[in-house]
């Protein structure tokens, strides 16, 4: 700004005090032309001085304090050029006698020719102007620019916005110049707006034989710890989800949040992955390994038969860890799978019990009718679940209605089959009462009822003995 003041002062002296000397030194018509040139230069210098004052006290002063950021250089440059062109036009008109109308006509014709020749440049210019006026992104923001003119979207940090292009610095340090018109005619993701943490994620593959619940707990605990570090969002909690299943492993996706302005996304992912790797190695969590096992061809016909029945019985909560292999085989011979179409009522609340079912495939809705007569769904049972075991073992009426939601395949175990099993192994009655008592206590806790385990187990044993009295013969009557 000091140099602008100096230029105006020198030109003022030359214009109003040195004019006679200029005319004397330079012969006509050069003296007149020199005087006109000094006058035009003075007007342009005044315009430049005004521009410097506006830049100093308005762009970098008042407006910066009000907006909290610098005004884009493109806007400032446009104002500068506008002031200079206006001053030049006024100078030519007042000092040299050029007609403003003729000048405007000539400028218009020139603008048409230049507009045809410089369509892309003009498009970039106005696109850059629109970007700066809208403030859709600014220097320091992280952008992803999608365009069919490149093999893939461009991601990087804005380090400059010029008249023609937006300059992005990619994570590998390379600079990419994006023409401004591409940023206004294609989708652009601004990862820095709004000014809050943005979600990132990393994938962690684990052997599919390792318990997934334990893996998720380990990964989530470490993610919480890392998320307390600088550059990470503390108010948004990380999470772990199962992303995919492969033949050899499970892909867990760890999601977390970071501030891209404080920590580059690549660095944030690296910090998180390094911490997750440490916890995996510490707890010797196995990663997926491709294994090849030579076995005989799978016998599809054997699945719906005894093998399926035996597997379902051995895994049912009533029989698991209670029946030995011989007893499982005995019950398998007395039970057969059955197919049920969707909508089938497997059990009705209040009916007498004659069997229980183990769900092999499909799902069923469990509903209970309240005192107001309205049935409400309390649970959904699916593959591996058991329904009706309490009623079957004690002879009490059904406490819920079970309806097939899908086409189902169930294994029905009847009272006659249980009598045959108990007749051969009467000691099982005590074990069954122990399992059912544990189940009853869990239900009582959910209902906030206080009960004693010994009393519940004794009551169940008495009821079961009475219900299966035919299986025990004389023993049950004594």
C-alpha positions as CSV (number, residue, x, y, z in Angstrom):
1,X,0.0,0.0,0.0
2,X,3.0,2.4,0.6
3,X,4.2,1.9,-2.9
4,X,0.7,2.7,-4.2
5,X,0.6,6.0,-2.2
6,X,4.1,6.8,-3.6
7,X,3.0,6.1,-7.2
8,X,-0.1,8.3,-6.8
9,X,2.0,11.1,-5.3
10,X,4.6,11.0,-8.1
11,X,1.9,11.0,-10.8
12,X,0.1,13.9,-9.2
13,X,3.2,15.9,-9.2
14,X,3.9,15.0,-12.8
15,X,0.3,15.8,-13.8
16,X,-0.2,19.1,-12.2
17,X,3.3,20.5,-11.7
18,X,5.5,19.0,-14.4
19,X,3.1,19.2,-17.3
20,X,4.8,22.4,-18.8
21,X,8.2,20.7,-18.5
22,X,6.9,17.6,-20.3
23,X,5.5,19.6,-23.2
24,X,8.7,21.5,-23.4
25,X,10.9,18.5,-23.5
26,X,8.8,16.4,-25.9
27,X,8.0,18.0,-29.3
28,X,4.3,17.9,-30.5
29,X,2.4,15.6,-30.6
30,X,4.5,13.5,-28.2
31,X,4.3,15.9,-25.4
32,X,0.5,15.8,-25.5
33,X,0.5,12.0,-25.6
34,X,2.9,11.9,-22.6
35,X,0.6,14.2,-20.6
36,X,-2.4,12.0,-21.5
37,X,-0.5,8.9,-20.5
38,X,0.4,10.5,-17.2
39,X,-3.3,11.3,-16.6
40,X,-4.4,7.8,-17.4
41,X,-1.7,6.3,-15.2
42,X,-2.8,8.6,-12.4
43,X,-6.4,7.4,-12.6
44,X,-5.3,3.7,-12.7
45,X,-2.9,4.3,-9.8
46,X,-5.8,5.8,-7.7
47,X,-7.8,2.7,-8.5
48,X,-5.0,0.4,-7.4
49,X,-4.6,2.4,-4.2
50,X,-8.3,2.0,-3.5
51,X,-8.0,-1.7,-4.2
52,X,-5.1,-2.0,-1.7
53,X,-7.1,-0.1,0.9
54,X,-10.1,-2.4,0.4
55,X,-7.9,-5.5,0.7
56,X,-6.2,-4.2,3.9
57,X,-9.2,-3.0,5.8
58,X,-12.2,-4.9,4.3
59,X,-11.1,-8.2,2.9
60,X,-8.4,-8.9,5.5
61,X,-9.9,-6.9,8.3
62,X,-13.7,-6.4,8.7
63,X,-14.9,-9.3,6.5
64,X,-12.4,-11.8,7.9
65,X,-13.4,-11.0,11.5
66,X,-17.1,-11.3,10.6
67,X,-16.8,-14.6,8.6
68,X,-13.9,-16.1,10.5
69,X,-12.0,-17.0,7.3
70,X,-10.1,-15.3,4.5
71,X,-12.0,-14.1,1.5
72,X,-11.0,-16.3,-1.6
73,X,-8.2,-14.7,-3.7
74,X,-10.4,-15.2,-6.8
75,X,-13.0,-12.8,-5.4
76,X,-10.3,-10.2,-4.5
77,X,-8.7,-10.5,-7.9
78,X,-12.0,-10.0,-9.7
79,X,-12.6,-6.8,-7.8
80,X,-9.1,-5.7,-8.5
81,X,-9.4,-6.2,-12.3
82,X,-12.9,-4.6,-12.3
83,X,-11.5,-1.4,-10.6
84,X,-8.5,-1.3,-12.9
85,X,-10.6,-1.7,-16.1
86,X,-13.1,0.9,-14.9
87,X,-10.2,3.3,-14.1
88,X,-8.6,2.6,-17.5
89,X,-11.9,3.2,-19.3
90,X,-12.4,6.5,-17.4
91,X,-8.9,7.6,-18.1
92,X,-9.1,6.9,-21.8
93,X,-12.4,8.8,-22.0
94,X,-11.3,11.8,-20.0
95,X,-7.7,12.2,-21.0
96,X,-7.6,10.8,-24.6
97,X,-11.2,11.5,-25.6
98,X,-12.2,8.0,-26.4
99,X,-15.9,7.5,-26.6
100,X,-17.3,5.1,-23.9
101,X,-19.9,3.8,-26.3
102,X,-17.3,3.1,-29.0
103,X,-15.1,1.5,-26.4
104,X,-18.0,-0.6,-25.1
105,X,-18.9,-1.7,-28.7
106,X,-15.3,-2.6,-29.5
107,X,-15.0,-4.4,-26.1
108,X,-18.2,-6.3,-26.8
109,X,-17.1,-7.5,-30.2
110,X,-13.8,-8.5,-28.7
111,X,-15.5,-10.4,-25.9
112,X,-17.6,-12.4,-28.4
113,X,-14.5,-13.5,-30.3
114,X,-12.7,-14.3,-27.0
115,X,-15.7,-16.1,-25.6
116,X,-15.8,-18.4,-28.6
117,X,-12.1,-19.1,-28.4
118,X,-12.0,-19.5,-24.6
119,X,-15.2,-21.3,-23.7
120,X,-13.5,-23.8,-21.4
121,X,-11.5,-21.1,-19.7
122,X,-14.6,-18.9,-19.1
123,X,-16.5,-21.9,-17.8
124,X,-13.8,-22.6,-15.3
125,X,-13.7,-19.0,-14.3
126,X,-17.4,-18.7,-13.6
127,X,-17.4,-22.1,-11.9
128,X,-14.5,-21.0,-9.6
129,X,-16.5,-17.8,-8.9
130,X,-19.6,-19.9,-8.0
131,X,-17.5,-22.2,-5.7
132,X,-16.1,-19.2,-3.8
133,X,-19.5,-17.4,-3.5
134,X,-21.3,-20.6,-2.3
135,X,-18.5,-21.6,0.0
136,X,-19.2,-25.3,-0.8
137,X,-15.6,-26.1,0.0
138,X,-12.5,-24.2,1.0
139,X,-8.8,-24.6,1.4
140,X,-8.1,-27.4,3.9
141,X,-11.2,-29.4,3.1
142,X,-11.0,-33.1,2.0
143,X,-12.9,-33.8,-1.2
144,X,-13.8,-36.7,-3.3
145,X,-14.6,-35.6,-6.9
146,X,-16.5,-38.0,-9.1
147,X,-16.2,-37.7,-12.8
148,X,-16.4,-39.9,-15.9
149,X,-13.3,-38.2,-17.3
150,X,-11.1,-40.2,-14.9
151,X,-10.7,-43.9,-14.1
152,X,-11.8,-43.5,-10.5
153,X,-12.9,-40.7,-8.1
154,X,-10.2,-38.3,-7.0
155,X,-9.7,-37.9,-3.2
156,X,-7.5,-35.3,-1.6
157,X,-7.1,-32.1,0.4
158,X,-7.8,-28.7,-1.1
159,X,-4.6,-26.6,-1.0
160,X,-5.6,-24.0,-3.6
161,X,-8.5,-22.6,-5.6
162,X,-7.4,-20.6,-8.6
163,X,-9.2,-18.9,-11.5
164,X,-9.2,-22.1,-13.5
165,X,-8.8,-25.1,-11.2
166,X,-8.9,-26.6,-7.7
167,X,-5.7,-28.1,-6.5
168,X,-5.9,-31.3,-4.4
169,X,-3.1,-32.9,-2.5
170,X,-3.6,-36.7,-2.5
171,X,-2.5,-39.0,0.4
172,X,0.6,-40.1,-1.6
173,X,1.7,-36.4,-1.9
174,X,0.8,-36.0,-5.6
175,X,-1.0,-32.9,-6.7
176,X,-4.1,-33.1,-8.9
177,X,-5.5,-30.1,-10.7
178,X,-9.3,-30.4,-11.1
179,X,-10.8,-27.9,-13.6
180,X,-13.4,-25.9,-11.7
181,X,-16.2,-26.8,-14.1
182,X,-15.8,-30.5,-13.1
183,X,-16.4,-29.6,-9.4
184,X,-19.7,-27.8,-10.3
185,X,-21.0,-30.3,-12.9
186,X,-20.2,-33.5,-11.1
187,X,-21.0,-34.9,-7.6
188,X,-18.5,-33.8,-5.0
189,X,-18.3,-35.2,-1.4
190,X,-16.9,-32.8,1.1
191,X,-15.6,-34.9,4.0
192,X,-14.8,-31.9,6.1
193,X,-18.3,-30.5,6.2
194,X,-20.0,-30.3,8.6
195,X,-17.1,-29.7,11.0
196,X,-17.5,-33.0,13.0
197,X,-16.0,-36.4,13.1
198,X,-16.4,-38.5,10.0
199,X,-16.8,-42.3,10.0
200,X,-13.9,-44.5,8.9
201,X,-13.6,-48.3,9.0
202,X,-11.0,-51.0,8.8
203,X,-11.5,-54.7,8.1
204,X,-10.2,-57.5,10.4
205,X,-10.3,-61.1,9.1
206,X,-10.5,-63.8,11.8
207,X,-10.7,-67.6,11.5
208,X,-14.3,-68.6,11.5
209,X,-13.9,-71.2,14.2
210,X,-13.0,-68.6,16.8
211,X,-16.0,-67.4,18.9
212,X,-17.3,-64.3,17.1
213,X,-18.7,-62.7,20.3
214,X,-15.3,-62.8,21.9
215,X,-13.6,-61.3,18.8
216,X,-16.1,-58.4,18.7
217,X,-15.5,-57.7,22.4
218,X,-11.8,-57.6,22.0
219,X,-11.9,-55.4,18.9
220,X,-14.5,-53.0,20.3
221,X,-12.6,-52.6,23.6
222,X,-9.4,-51.7,21.7
223,X,-11.3,-49.3,19.4
224,X,-12.7,-47.5,22.4
225,X,-9.2,-47.1,23.7
226,X,-7.8,-45.8,20.4
227,X,-10.7,-43.4,19.9
228,X,-9.6,-41.4,23.0
229,X,-6.5,-40.3,21.2
230,X,-5.8,-37.0,19.4
231,X,-7.6,-36.5,16.1
232,X,-10.4,-39.0,16.9
233,X,-14.0,-38.2,17.7
234,X,-14.7,-39.0,21.3
235,X,-18.4,-38.2,21.3
236,X,-19.3,-40.8,18.7
237,X,-18.7,-44.3,19.9
238,X,-16.9,-46.9,17.7
239,X,-18.7,-50.1,16.8
240,X,-17.9,-53.6,15.4
241,X,-20.1,-55.5,12.9
242,X,-19.8,-58.7,10.9
243,X,-19.2,-57.5,7.4
244,X,-18.8,-60.8,5.5
245,X,-18.3,-64.5,5.8
246,X,-15.9,-66.5,3.6
247,X,-15.1,-70.2,3.4
248,X,-12.2,-69.8,5.8
249,X,-13.0,-66.7,8.0
250,X,-15.2,-63.9,9.2
251,X,-14.5,-60.3,8.2
252,X,-15.2,-57.9,11.1
253,X,-15.6,-54.2,10.3
254,X,-14.4,-51.8,13.0
255,X,-16.1,-48.4,12.6
256,X,-14.8,-45.3,14.2
257,X,-14.8,-41.5,13.8
258,X,-12.0,-39.0,13.3
259,X,-11.5,-35.4,12.3
260,X,-9.9,-35.3,8.8
261,X,-8.6,-31.7,9.4
262,X,-6.6,-33.0,12.4
263,X,-5.7,-36.5,11.4
264,X,-5.5,-37.7,7.8
265,X,-7.8,-40.7,7.1
266,X,-4.9,-42.9,6.1
267,X,-3.1,-42.2,9.3
268,X,-6.2,-42.7,11.4
269,X,-6.8,-46.1,9.8
270,X,-3.1,-47.0,10.3
271,X,-3.3,-46.2,14.1
272,X,-6.5,-48.2,14.5
273,X,-5.2,-51.2,12.6
274,X,-1.9,-51.2,14.5
275,X,-3.7,-51.3,17.8
276,X,-6.1,-54.0,16.6
277,X,-3.2,-56.1,15.4
278,X,-1.6,-55.8,18.8
279,X,-4.7,-57.1,20.6
280,X,-5.1,-59.9,18.1
281,X,-1.5,-61.1,18.6
282,X,-1.8,-60.6,22.4
283,X,-4.8,-63.0,22.6
284,X,-3.6,-65.3,19.8
285,X,-6.7,-64.8,17.8
286,X,-6.2,-66.9,14.6
287,X,-6.4,-65.4,11.2
288,X,-8.1,-67.3,8.3
289,X,-6.1,-70.1,6.8
290,X,-7.1,-72.0,3.7
291,X,-7.4,-75.6,4.6
292,X,-8.0,-78.6,2.3
293,X,-9.5,-81.7,3.7
294,X,-9.9,-84.9,1.7
295,X,-13.2,-86.5,2.7
296,X,-15.8,-88.7,1.1
297,X,-18.6,-87.1,-0.8
298,X,-21.4,-85.7,1.3
299,X,-24.4,-88.0,1.5
300,X,-27.3,-85.6,0.9
301,X,-29.9,-88.4,1.4
302,X,-28.6,-89.0,5.0
303,X,-29.4,-85.5,6.2
304,X,-33.2,-85.7,6.5
305,X,-32.9,-89.1,8.2
306,X,-31.5,-90.4,11.5
307,X,-28.4,-88.3,11.4
308,X,-30.4,-85.1,11.4
309,X,-32.7,-86.3,14.1
310,X,-29.8,-87.5,16.3
311,X,-28.0,-84.2,15.9
312,X,-31.1,-82.1,16.8
313,X,-31.8,-84.2,20.0
314,X,-28.2,-84.0,21.2
315,X,-28.2,-80.2,20.9
316,X,-31.6,-79.5,22.4
317,X,-31.3,-77.8,25.8
318,X,-33.4,-80.4,27.6
319,X,-31.2,-83.3,26.4
320,X,-27.8,-81.7,26.0
321,X,-25.3,-83.1,28.6
322,X,-28.1,-85.3,29.9
323,X,-28.5,-88.2,27.5
324,X,-25.7,-90.6,26.7
325,X,-25.2,-91.9,23.1
326,X,-27.3,-95.0,23.7
327,X,-30.2,-92.9,25.1
328,X,-30.0,-90.5,22.1
329,X,-30.1,-93.4,19.7
330,X,-33.2,-94.8,21.5
331,X,-35.1,-91.5,21.3
332,X,-34.0,-91.0,17.7
333,X,-35.7,-94.3,16.7
334,X,-39.0,-93.0,18.3
335,X,-39.0,-89.6,16.6
336,X,-39.3,-88.5,13.0
337,X,-39.0,-85.0,11.3
338,X,-42.1,-83.5,9.8
339,X,-42.7,-80.6,7.4
340,X,-45.1,-77.8,8.3
341,X,-46.4,-75.1,5.9
342,X,-46.4,-71.4,7.0
343,X,-49.3,-70.5,9.2
344,X,-49.5,-73.9,10.8
345,X,-50.5,-73.7,14.5
346,X,-48.0,-76.0,16.2
347,X,-49.3,-75.4,19.7
348,X,-52.4,-73.6,21.1
349,X,-52.4,-71.8,24.5
350,X,-54.5,-73.7,27.0
351,X,-54.4,-77.1,25.2
352,X,-53.3,-80.3,26.8
353,X,-49.7,-81.3,26.1
354,X,-48.9,-84.4,24.1
355,X,-45.6,-83.5,22.5
356,X,-42.7,-81.1,22.2
357,X,-41.0,-79.9,19.0
358,X,-37.4,-79.1,18.1
359,X,-37.1,-76.6,15.2
360,X,-34.9,-78.0,12.4
361,X,-35.6,-75.3,9.8
362,X,-37.7,-72.1,9.6
363,X,-39.1,-69.8,12.3
364,X,-42.2,-69.7,14.5
365,X,-44.0,-66.9,16.4
366,X,-44.6,-67.3,20.1
367,X,-47.7,-65.4,21.3
368,X,-49.3,-65.2,24.7
369,X,-52.9,-64.1,25.3
370,X,-53.2,-61.7,28.2
371,X,-56.1,-61.2,30.7
372,X,-57.5,-58.6,28.3
373,X,-57.9,-61.3,25.6
374,X,-55.3,-59.7,23.3
375,X,-52.6,-62.0,22.0
376,X,-49.1,-60.4,22.0
377,X,-45.9,-61.8,20.4
378,X,-43.3,-62.4,23.1
379,X,-40.6,-64.2,21.1
380,X,-39.6,-65.7,17.7
381,X,-38.1,-69.2,17.7
382,X,-35.8,-70.5,14.9
383,X,-33.5,-73.3,14.1
384,X,-32.3,-75.2,17.2
385,X,-34.9,-73.8,19.5
386,X,-37.3,-76.1,21.5
387,X,-41.0,-75.4,22.2
388,X,-43.4,-77.2,24.5
389,X,-40.9,-79.1,26.7
390,X,-42.3,-77.8,30.0
391,X,-45.9,-78.8,29.1
392,X,-44.8,-82.2,27.8
393,X,-42.7,-83.1,30.9
394,X,-45.2,-81.9,33.5
395,X,-48.6,-82.3,31.8
396,X,-49.5,-78.7,32.4
397,X,-51.6,-76.9,29.7
398,X,-49.8,-75.0,27.0
399,X,-48.7,-71.5,28.1
400,X,-48.3,-70.0,24.7
401,X,-49.4,-70.3,21.1
402,X,-46.8,-71.3,18.5
403,X,-47.5,-70.5,14.8
404,X,-45.2,-71.2,11.9
405,X,-43.9,-68.0,10.3
406,X,-42.3,-69.8,7.4
407,X,-42.3,-73.3,5.9
408,X,-40.8,-75.3,8.8
409,X,-39.2,-78.6,9.4
410,X,-39.7,-79.8,13.0
411,X,-38.8,-82.8,15.1
412,X,-41.8,-83.9,17.2
413,X,-41.1,-85.9,20.3
414,X,-44.2,-87.4,21.8
415,X,-45.2,-88.4,25.3
416,X,-45.0,-92.0,24.3
417,X,-41.4,-91.6,23.2
418,X,-40.5,-90.0,26.5
419,X,-42.2,-92.8,28.5
420,X,-40.2,-95.4,26.6
421,X,-37.0,-93.5,27.4
422,X,-37.9,-93.1,31.1
423,X,-38.9,-96.7,31.4
424,X,-35.5,-97.7,30.3
425,X,-33.6,-95.0,32.3
426,X,-35.7,-93.8,35.2
427,X,-32.8,-91.8,36.6
428,X,-33.2,-89.3,33.8
429,X,-36.3,-87.9,35.6
430,X,-34.1,-86.2,38.2
431,X,-31.8,-84.7,35.6
432,X,-34.8,-83.4,33.6
433,X,-36.2,-81.8,36.7
434,X,-32.9,-80.0,37.3
435,X,-32.8,-78.6,33.7
436,X,-36.4,-77.5,33.8
437,X,-36.0,-75.9,37.2
438,X,-33.2,-73.8,35.9
439,X,-35.3,-72.7,33.0
440,X,-38.2,-71.9,35.3
441,X,-36.0,-69.8,37.6
442,X,-34.8,-67.8,34.5
443,X,-38.4,-67.1,33.6
444,X,-39.3,-66.1,37.2
445,X,-36.4,-63.7,37.3
446,X,-37.6,-62.0,34.1
447,X,-41.1,-61.7,35.7
448,X,-39.5,-60.4,39.0
449,X,-40.8,-63.4,41.0
450,X,-38.8,-64.6,44.0
451,X,-38.6,-68.4,44.1
452,X,-36.3,-71.1,45.6
453,X,-34.5,-73.5,43.4
454,X,-34.9,-76.5,45.6
455,X,-38.7,-75.9,45.9
456,X,-39.1,-75.5,42.2
457,X,-37.1,-78.6,41.4
458,X,-38.9,-80.7,44.0
459,X,-42.3,-79.5,42.7
460,X,-41.4,-80.3,39.1
461,X,-40.1,-83.7,40.0
462,X,-43.4,-84.5,41.7
463,X,-45.4,-83.4,38.7
464,X,-43.3,-85.2,36.2
465,X,-43.4,-88.4,38.3
466,X,-47.2,-88.3,38.3
467,X,-47.5,-87.4,34.6
468,X,-45.2,-90.3,33.5
469,X,-46.5,-92.8,36.1
470,X,-47.1,-95.4,33.4
471,X,-43.4,-95.4,32.6
472,X,-42.5,-96.3,36.2
473,X,-45.2,-98.9,37.0
474,X,-45.1,-100.0,40.6
475,X,-42.4,-97.4,41.5
476,X,-44.7,-94.5,40.7
477,X,-47.6,-95.9,42.8
478,X,-45.6,-96.5,46.0
